[in-house]
């Protein structure tokens, strides 16, 4: 007798939950989405990382680019 795949008919969310990675995946997707939105806003307004850092009230322009790059790496 063939063994049925227990994931047939289940949702991706159910599968990720069973694998114990749902929350990790959600966090990665959130970071990637945020990084993409920041990058799109920077391109739309034609602003640099330094200007974005100023607008975000931080002195670390490198943190802006680093955060966007770090989110894309994962």
Secondary structure, 3 states (H helix, E strand, C coil): CCCCCCCCCCCHHHHHHHHCCHHHHHHHHHHHHHHHHHHHHHHHHCCCHHHHHHHCCCCCHHHHHHHHHHHHHC
